[in-house]
Amino acid sequence: MKTLYRPIGEKQLILIAESGFKKFPQRLEWQPIFYPVLNEHYAVEIASRWNTKDEFGNYLGFVTEFDITDEEFNKYKIQNVGASHHNELWVPAEKLTEFNDAIAGKIKIIKVFIGEKFTQLTNKNILGLLDDEVSIHKSRLYHFLETKSRKILPYSYFNQNSDEEDRSESIVKGDFELLRDKASKINSVDEAVDFLIKECLTEKYIQKIQDETPLKPIKRSINNHFGINMFLRNLFFYPKNETLQQSTREYTYADAHRGEHGEGIIGNVLWRRLNNCEVSNSPNKSTIEALSKKVNDFHKHFFADRGLIVGKMTFDELEPILEELREARKNNKIEETEKRIELLSYNFTEKQIDRYIAISKIEEKSLEDYFEEELVLSNITDKEMPITLKLKSAYFNTSEVVEKLQLHEQKD
């Protein structure tokens, strides 16, 4: 597979978008050659210096990136038209349909340059279409990061409007009402998880959870609100089950978003059990317990020194000392210790944890910093980095194009 680039103006972008970002528009009668270029540097030069001065392209220069099969690439000659990096692939206009058919995946919009004479987009739908591409590239990236099998969603997935894996009927086996009747008699988190695994969840859904990396429960579990968590709410807490709710409040070994009724705790314990990350069986158990004792002792002594008891104070008693508590936690590195406990409970190595904590200490984190955190939580290997960076580039670059255009539209 070869990666090529093509500088374009707004009119060409509209036509590419109308094709679903899959095809370049046919050449005009007086254009015998279609010439994508072989490097981004050259494409940037043309887009920024020539397209931004072209009225026909609305004074906008975009850089596109796309992959073509080796077989198709090798059919055409490379021509150097100037400096050493001014290399183009010359495709006869009559061969463009065949060339388009050999494009793998989508044509990505990776950069935009705005000319001095540009005022506004001639087609306002462009922003929406580009924003849709951002969502697609983001989904592909995070699905890759969140799955141990490193599955890459095909672009065809997004044409099917399919969310079947998150619907309750694909999660549950058996009659839901009968299962809910049984669930109403469950009194503890551990009982709930046993019930889910043994009687409730389909084998396919269990395998889906087992394929998830720790990134999902640690950073992206909020996305479960309308997925597995909705299913758990309907199964265990409608009608209300106060005994089970109390069990979720008291559950020791789960660091997760609680959700509305405690379903987040059940979901987290389910994930841990299916992925061998239960603290009670962890190889890091003794370290976790020692660090947890350190955190608990800190809070116990902090409040005792002020005549208060952990778990028995009112908000009115707590509020006046909140700022003091924050400062004391910071000075004693309690938040860092809590994060170390959490990551140890997911069986991360000390090296991974140190890297994650170092990034988390950055006061004004960039998108790159947040992404570095997510790489740690995804357990990405060196071998997997090239495809990871390619997926990331598609998402980050298209996002930047949209943000740049939106910013200019807002100014106007």
VOLO-860689 format. One record per residue (C-alpha): x, y, z; residue number from 1; residue in three letters. Coordinates in Angstrom, 2 decimals. Each point is the difference from the previous one (the first is absolute). Layout:
! VOLO-860689
x, y, z, num, residuo
X, Y, Z, NUM, ALA
...
! end
This chain:
! VOLO-860689
x, y, z, num, residuo
0.00, 0.00, 0.00, 1, MET
1.29, 3.49, -0.90, 2, LYS
-1.01, 3.26, 1.68, 3, THR
-0.54, 2.96, -2.32, 4, LEU
-1.06, 3.61, 0.41, 5, TYR
-2.07, 2.39, -2.08, 6, ARG
-0.42, 3.77, 0.53, 7, PRO
-3.52, 1.22, -0.84, 8, ILE
-2.29, 3.02, 0.25, 9, GLY
-3.50, 0.28, 1.42, 10, GLU
-1.89, -1.07, -3.16, 11, LYS
1.98, -3.23, -0.22, 12, GLN
-0.53, -0.58, 3.71, 13, LEU
-3.78, 0.26, -0.45, 14, ILE
0.08, -2.59, -2.79, 15, LEU
2.22, -2.33, 2.05, 16, ILE
-2.35, 0.35, 2.97, 17, ALA
-3.00, -0.80, -2.21, 18, GLU
1.71, -3.28, -0.93, 19, SER
0.26, -0.93, 3.67, 20, GLY
3.69, 0.99, -0.03, 21, PHE
0.72, -2.94, -2.29, 22, LYS
0.63, 1.49, -3.44, 23, LYS
1.78, 2.91, -1.63, 24, PHE
-2.12, 1.91, -2.54, 25, PRO
0.56, -0.62, -3.69, 26, GLN
2.36, 2.34, -1.82, 27, ARG
-1.24, 2.82, -2.23, 28, LEU
0.45, -0.20, -3.77, 29, GLU
3.16, 2.09, 0.07, 30, TRP
1.58, -2.07, 2.82, 31, GLN
1.54, -3.14, -1.52, 32, PRO
1.86, -1.08, 3.15, 33, ILE
-1.00, -0.67, 3.62, 34, PHE
3.12, 0.45, 2.08, 35, TYR
0.01, -0.86, 3.69, 36, PRO
3.33, 0.72, 1.67, 37, VAL
2.28, -2.35, 1.88, 38, LEU
0.63, 1.98, 3.18, 39, ASN
-1.89, 2.27, 2.38, 40, GLU
2.62, 2.75, -0.20, 41, HIS
-0.65, 0.58, -3.69, 42, TYR
-3.78, -0.16, 0.46, 43, ALA
0.21, 2.61, 2.77, 44, VAL
2.02, 2.32, -2.26, 45, GLU
-2.66, -0.12, -2.74, 46, ILE
-2.99, 0.27, 2.36, 47, ALA
1.44, 2.90, 1.98, 48, SER
1.62, 1.99, -2.85, 49, ARG
-2.23, -0.68, -2.99, 50, TRP
-3.45, -1.17, 1.13, 51, ASN
-0.32, 2.87, 2.47, 52, THR
0.32, 2.45, -2.88, 53, LYS
-2.44, -1.81, -2.30, 54, ASP
-3.45, 1.61, -0.27, 55, GLU
-1.45, -3.16, -1.60, 56, PHE
0.88, -1.94, 3.19, 57, GLY
-1.39, 2.78, 2.25, 58, ASN
3.50, 0.88, 1.23, 59, TYR
0.19, -3.20, 2.05, 60, LEU
2.76, -2.59, -0.23, 61, GLY
-0.57, -3.48, 1.37, 62, PHE
2.49, -2.85, 0.17, 63, VAL
-1.47, -3.45, -0.51, 64, THR
1.66, -3.28, 0.88, 65, GLU
-0.99, -3.42, -1.30, 66, PHE
1.31, -3.53, -0.46, 67, ASP
0.16, -1.74, -3.34, 68, ILE
0.80, -3.64, -0.77, 69, THR
3.56, -0.78, -1.09, 70, ASP
-1.36, -1.60, -3.14, 71, GLU
-1.78, 3.17, -1.08, 72, GLU
2.90, 2.25, 1.04, 73, PHE
2.46, -1.98, -2.11, 74, ASN
-2.04, 0.56, -3.16, 75, LYS
1.01, 3.65, -0.24, 76, TYR
3.21, 2.01, -0.34, 77, LYS
1.48, 2.26, 2.66, 78, ILE
0.95, 3.39, -1.36, 79, GLN
2.30, 2.51, 1.66, 80, ASN
-1.10, 3.56, -0.89, 81, VAL
2.42, 2.18, 1.93, 82, GLY
1.76, -0.35, 3.33, 83, ALA
1.06, -3.41, 1.29, 84, SER
-3.29, -0.45, 1.93, 85, HIS
-2.25, 1.16, -2.89, 86, HIS
-0.96, -3.52, -1.01, 87, ASN
-3.38, -0.77, -1.53, 88, GLU
-1.76, -3.15, -1.17, 89, LEU
-1.44, 0.68, -3.46, 90, TRP
-3.31, -1.74, -0.54, 91, VAL
-1.67, 0.50, -3.41, 92, PRO
-3.44, 1.60, 0.43, 93, ALA
-1.70, -2.93, -1.71, 94, GLU
1.45, -2.31, 2.69, 95, LYS
-1.31, 1.98, 2.98, 96, LEU
-3.10, -2.19, 0.54, 97, THR
2.22, -3.07, 0.18, 98, GLU
2.40, 1.87, 2.28, 99, PHE
-2.85, 1.05, 2.34, 100, ASN
-1.15, -3.60, 0.25, 101, ASP
3.44, -0.96, 1.32, 102, ALA
-0.09, 2.51, 2.87, 103, ILE
0.07, -1.88, 3.31, 104, ALA
-2.26, 1.47, 2.66, 105, GLY
-0.82, 3.69, -0.15, 106, LYS
1.53, 3.19, -1.28, 107, ILE
1.03, 1.89, 3.12, 108, LYS
0.06, 3.79, 0.31, 109, ILE
3.11, 0.62, 2.10, 110, ILE
0.72, 3.72, -0.36, 111, LYS
-1.68, 3.24, -1.01, 112, VAL
1.54, 3.35, -0.98, 113, PHE
-2.14, 3.11, -0.15, 114, ILE
0.82, 2.76, -2.46, 115, GLY
-0.23, 3.72, 0.73, 116, GLU
-2.95, 0.45, -2.39, 117, LYS
-2.07, -2.83, 1.49, 118, PHE
-3.22, 1.22, 1.62, 119, THR
-2.29, -2.97, 0.57, 120, GLN
-0.71, -3.54, -1.17, 121, LEU
-2.13, -0.18, -3.12, 122, THR
-1.59, -3.21, 1.29, 123, ASN
-0.81, 0.00, 3.72, 124, LYS
-0.60, -3.76, -0.08, 125, ASN
3.73, -0.53, -0.31, 126, ILE
0.58, 0.54, 3.71, 127, LEU
-2.63, -2.57, 0.89, 128, GLY
1.42, -2.54, -2.44, 129, LEU
3.53, 0.53, 1.32, 130, LEU
-1.28, -0.26, 3.58, 131, ASP
-1.55, -3.36, -0.90, 132, ASP
3.43, -1.12, -1.21, 133, GLU
1.52, 1.10, 3.31, 134, VAL
-2.49, -2.23, 1.85, 135, SER
0.81, -2.95, -2.26, 136, ILE
3.76, 0.39, 0.41, 137, HIS
-0.41, 0.38, 3.78, 138, LYS
-2.12, -3.16, 0.22, 139, SER
2.53, -1.98, -2.02, 140, ARG
2.89, 1.19, 2.18, 141, LEU
-1.66, -0.69, 3.33, 142, TYR
-1.45, -3.34, -1.03, 143, HIS
3.57, -1.01, -0.84, 144, PHE
1.31, 1.27, 3.34, 145, LEU
-2.83, -1.60, 1.99, 146, GLU
0.31, -3.52, -1.41, 147, THR
2.78, -2.46, 0.78, 148, LYS
-0.52, -1.58, -3.41, 149, SER
0.67, 3.48, -1.51, 150, ARG
-3.03, -0.11, -2.23, 151, LYS
-0.27, 2.82, -2.54, 152, ILE
-3.58, 0.85, -0.87, 153, LEU
-0.47, -0.08, -3.79, 154, PRO
-1.41, 3.17, -1.53, 155, TYR
-2.99, -2.03, -1.14, 156, SER
-0.96, -0.40, 3.67, 157, TYR
-0.99, 3.65, 0.12, 158, PHE
-2.31, -0.33, -2.99, 159, ASN
-2.14, -2.61, 1.70, 160, GLN
-1.10, 2.13, 2.94, 161, ASN
0.51, -3.10, 2.10, 162, SER
0.20, 0.13, 3.79, 163, ASP
-1.23, -3.54, 0.59, 164, GLU
2.77, -0.91, 2.40, 165, GLU
-1.31, 2.59, 2.47, 166, ASP
-3.66, -1.05, -0.10, 167, ARG
-1.35, -2.07, 2.87, 168, SER
-1.24, -2.77, -2.29, 169, GLU
3.58, -0.75, -1.11, 170, SER
1.25, 0.11, 3.61, 171, ILE
-2.51, -2.29, 1.71, 172, VAL
-0.78, -3.65, -0.50, 173, LYS
-3.44, -1.23, 0.97, 174, GLY
-3.16, 1.92, 0.91, 175, ASP
0.85, 3.41, 1.43, 176, PHE
-3.05, 0.23, 2.30, 177, GLU
0.76, -3.39, 1.56, 178, LEU
3.62, 1.02, 0.52, 179, LEU
-1.06, 3.31, 1.55, 180, ARG
-2.26, -1.86, 2.43, 181, ASP
3.00, -2.09, 1.11, 182, LYS
2.20, 3.11, 0.15, 183, ALA
-2.40, 1.72, 2.41, 184, SER
0.97, -2.57, 2.66, 185, LYS
3.76, 0.66, -0.30, 186, ILE
1.52, 1.74, 3.03, 187, ASN
3.70, 0.58, -0.77, 188, SER
2.36, 1.15, -2.74, 189, VAL
1.75, -3.38, -0.14, 190, ASP
-3.34, -1.81, -0.32, 191, GLU
-0.99, 2.38, -2.81, 192, ALA
3.22, -0.66, -1.92, 193, VAL
-0.34, -3.78, 0.44, 194, ASP
-3.57, 0.21, -1.30, 195, PHE
1.07, 2.04, -3.04, 196, LEU
2.74, -2.45, -0.99, 197, ILE
-1.80, -3.27, 0.71, 198, LYS
-3.60, 0.74, -0.96, 199, GLU
-0.36, 3.27, -1.78, 200, CYS
2.62, 1.15, -2.50, 201, LEU
0.49, -1.57, -3.40, 202, THR
3.36, -1.64, -0.74, 203, GLU
0.55, 2.57, -2.75, 204, LYS
-0.42, 2.90, 2.42, 205, TYR
2.27, -1.62, 2.59, 206, ILE
2.67, -0.39, -2.69, 207, GLN
-0.45, 3.66, -0.91, 208, LYS
0.75, 1.06, 3.59, 209, ILE
2.97, -2.39, 0.19, 210, GLN
1.42, 1.67, -3.11, 211, ASP
-0.04, 3.48, 1.55, 212, GLU
3.20, 1.72, 1.17, 213, THR
0.07, 1.87, 3.34, 214, PRO
-0.49, 3.26, -1.91, 215, LEU
-3.72, -0.80, -0.19, 216, LYS
-0.79, -0.28, 3.74, 217, PRO
2.55, 2.61, 1.12, 218, ILE
-0.55, 2.84, -2.44, 219, LYS
-2.97, -0.78, -2.20, 220, ARG
-2.54, -1.74, 2.22, 221, SER
-2.17, 3.13, -0.17, 222, ILE
-0.90, -1.17, -3.53, 223, ASN
-1.77, -2.97, 1.59, 224, ASN
-2.86, 2.14, 1.34, 225, HIS
-2.31, -0.92, -2.87, 226, PHE
1.57, -3.42, -0.62, 227, GLY
0.78, -2.68, 2.59, 228, ILE
-0.79, 2.36, 2.90, 229, ASN
-3.52, 0.65, -1.28, 230, MET
-0.48, -3.77, -0.20, 231, PHE
1.31, -0.42, 3.58, 232, LEU
-2.31, 2.76, 1.30, 233, ARG
-3.03, -1.63, -1.61, 234, ASN
1.01, -3.46, 1.21, 235, LEU
0.94, 0.68, 3.62, 236, PHE
-1.52, 3.32, 1.10, 237, PHE
-3.42, 0.28, -1.65, 238, TYR
-1.86, -0.59, 2.27, 239, PRO
2.26, 1.39, 2.71, 240, LYS
2.31, -2.38, 1.86, 241, ASN
1.28, 1.90, 3.03, 242, GLU
2.00, -2.97, 1.38, 243, THR
2.01, -0.30, -3.22, 244, LEU
0.44, 3.77, -0.20, 245, GLN
1.45, -0.01, 3.51, 246, GLN
2.38, -2.79, -1.04, 247, SER
1.31, 2.13, -2.88, 248, THR
0.61, 2.88, 2.45, 249, ARG
2.02, -2.25, 2.30, 250, GLU
1.91, -1.93, -2.66, 251, TYR
3.73, 0.38, 0.73, 252, THR
1.80, -1.16, -3.12, 253, TYR
-1.49, 2.08, -2.79, 254, ALA
1.10, 3.40, -1.22, 255, ASP
-2.65, 1.04, -2.50, 256, ALA
-2.75, 2.47, -0.82, 257, HIS
-2.92, -1.14, 2.16, 258, ARG
-2.69, 0.89, -2.52, 259, GLY
-3.53, 0.84, 1.12, 260, GLU
-0.54, -2.95, 2.34, 261, HIS
3.37, -1.72, 0.30, 262, GLY
-0.11, -1.81, -3.34, 263, GLU
3.45, 1.42, -0.80, 264, GLY
1.46, -1.96, 2.93, 265, ILE
-1.62, -3.24, -1.19, 266, ILE
1.27, 0.64, -3.55, 267, GLY
3.53, 0.67, 1.26, 268, ASN
0.11, -3.14, 2.16, 269, VAL
-1.35, -1.99, -2.96, 270, LEU
2.80, 1.37, -2.21, 271, TRP
2.63, -0.76, 2.63, 272, ARG
-1.18, -3.57, 0.49, 273, ARG
-0.10, -0.76, -3.71, 274, LEU
3.45, 1.54, -0.51, 275, ASN
1.76, -1.45, 3.08, 276, ASN
0.32, 3.38, 1.70, 277, CYS
-1.77, -0.66, 3.30, 278, GLU
2.02, 1.55, 2.80, 279, VAL
-0.68, -2.97, 2.29, 280, SER
1.98, -2.20, -2.43, 281, ASN
2.46, 2.61, -1.27, 282, SER
3.76, -0.61, 0.01, 283, PRO
0.19, 3.59, 1.27, 284, ASN
-2.41, -0.63, 2.91, 285, LYS
2.51, 0.58, 2.82, 286, SER
1.27, 3.24, -1.58, 287, THR
-3.56, 1.21, -0.59, 288, ILE
-0.96, -0.74, 3.60, 289, GLU
3.08, 1.78, 1.36, 290, ALA
-0.61, 3.10, -2.12, 291, LEU
-3.72, -0.05, 0.81, 292, SER
0.85, -0.08, 3.72, 293, LYS
2.25, 3.01, -0.52, 294, LYS
-2.83, 1.94, -1.64, 295, VAL
-2.56, -1.05, 2.62, 296, ASN
2.36, 0.86, 2.87, 297, ASP
0.62, 3.43, -1.49, 298, PHE
-3.72, 0.78, -0.13, 299, HIS
-0.64, -1.51, 3.43, 300, LYS
2.70, 2.12, 1.65, 301, HIS
-0.85, 3.15, -1.96, 302, PHE
-3.61, -0.05, 1.17, 303, PHE
0.80, -1.27, 3.51, 304, ALA
2.30, 2.99, 0.54, 305, ASP
-3.07, 2.18, -0.64, 306, ARG
-2.34, -1.98, 2.22, 307, GLY
-1.71, -1.80, -2.88, 308, LEU
-0.45, -3.65, -0.94, 309, ILE
0.16, -1.32, -3.57, 310, VAL
-3.45, -1.01, -1.19, 311, GLY
-1.80, 1.71, 2.88, 312, LYS
0.34, 3.68, -0.82, 313, MET
-2.58, 2.29, -1.57, 314, THR
0.64, 2.17, -3.03, 315, PHE
-0.27, 3.09, 2.20, 316, ASP
2.89, -1.37, 2.07, 317, GLU
2.03, -0.90, -3.09, 318, LEU
-0.50, 3.13, -2.10, 319, GLU
2.16, 2.42, 2.11, 320, PRO
3.05, -2.30, -0.24, 321, ILE
-0.29, -1.08, -3.65, 322, LEU
2.74, 2.33, -1.23, 323, GLU
2.28, -1.10, 2.83, 324, GLU
-0.74, -3.64, -0.87, 325, LEU
0.88, 0.58, -3.67, 326, ARG
3.30, 1.62, 0.97, 327, GLU
0.86, -2.79, 2.45, 328, ALA
-0.84, -2.67, -2.61, 329, ARG
2.22, 1.77, -2.51, 330, LYS
2.92, 0.30, 2.44, 331, ASN
-0.28, -3.68, 0.94, 332, ASN
-0.40, -1.14, -3.64, 333, LYS
-3.28, -1.73, 0.86, 334, ILE
-1.52, 0.43, -3.45, 335, GLU
3.12, -1.48, -1.58, 336, GLU
-0.15, -2.94, 2.41, 337, THR
-3.69, -0.56, -0.78, 338, GLU
0.78, -0.07, -3.71, 339, LYS
2.84, -2.45, 0.62, 340, ARG
-2.40, -2.26, 1.93, 341, ILE
-2.52, 0.12, -2.85, 342, GLU
2.57, -0.85, -2.67, 343, LEU
1.52, -2.78, 2.09, 344, LEU
-3.49, -1.48, 0.30, 345, SER
-0.09, -0.28, -3.81, 346, TYR
3.37, -1.86, 0.06, 347, ASN
2.08, 2.76, -1.59, 348, PHE
3.75, -0.12, 0.55, 349, THR
1.84, 2.54, 2.14, 350, GLU
1.64, 1.34, -3.16, 351, LYS
-3.38, 0.60, -1.64, 352, GLN
-1.38, 1.58, 3.17, 353, ILE
2.97, 2.34, 0.37, 354, ASP
-0.42, 1.09, -3.60, 355, ARG
-3.72, 0.61, 0.45, 356, TYR
0.47, 1.96, 3.24, 357, ILE
2.75, 2.13, -1.56, 358, ALA
-2.41, 1.02, -2.78, 359, ILE
-2.85, 0.60, 2.44, 360, SER
2.16, 2.51, 1.91, 361, LYS
0.21, 2.33, -3.00, 362, ILE
-2.06, 3.02, 1.05, 363, GLU
-1.26, 1.09, -3.42, 364, GLU
-0.28, -3.22, -1.95, 365, LYS
-0.28, 0.09, -3.78, 366, SER
-2.00, -2.43, -2.13, 367, LEU
3.29, -1.81, -0.60, 368, GLU
0.48, -0.43, 3.76, 369, ASP
-3.48, -1.44, 0.45, 370, TYR
0.66, -2.33, -2.91, 371, PHE
3.25, -1.16, 1.62, 372, GLU
-1.98, -0.90, 3.12, 373, GLU
-2.40, -2.01, -2.12, 374, GLU
2.87, -1.85, -1.67, 375, LEU
1.17, -1.20, 3.42, 376, VAL
-3.50, -1.16, 0.97, 377, LEU
-0.37, -1.79, -3.35, 378, SER
3.17, -2.09, 0.45, 379, ASN
1.11, 0.92, -3.52, 380, ILE
3.19, -1.80, -1.04, 381, THR
2.83, 1.38, -2.15, 382, ASP
-1.14, -2.30, -2.81, 383, LYS
-3.50, 1.51, 0.12, 384, GLU
1.19, 3.63, 0.01, 385, MET
0.14, 0.60, -3.79, 386, PRO
-3.69, -0.82, -0.56, 387, ILE
-0.89, 1.83, 3.23, 388, THR
1.71, 3.16, -1.21, 389, LEU
-1.66, -0.28, -3.42, 390, LYS
-3.46, -0.23, 1.60, 391, LEU
0.87, 2.83, 2.38, 392, LYS
1.23, 2.20, -2.86, 393, SER
-3.29, -0.41, -1.89, 394, ALA
-1.98, 1.05, 3.09, 395, TYR
2.24, 2.80, 1.26, 396, PHE
0.66, 1.54, -3.43, 397, ASN
-3.64, 0.02, -1.12, 398, THR
-1.01, 1.46, 3.38, 399, SER
2.52, 2.79, -0.46, 400, GLU
-1.37, 0.79, -3.48, 401, VAL
-3.55, 0.25, 1.37, 402, VAL
1.07, 2.15, 2.95, 403, GLU
1.91, 2.37, -2.25, 404, LYS
-2.96, 0.45, -2.35, 405, LEU
-2.46, 0.37, 2.89, 406, GLN
2.20, 2.66, 1.61, 407, LEU
0.05, 2.01, -3.24, 408, HIS
-3.79, -0.35, -0.40, 409, GLU
-0.53, 1.25, 3.56, 410, GLN
2.15, 3.05, -0.64, 411, LYS
-2.25, 0.91, -2.91, 412, ASP
! end
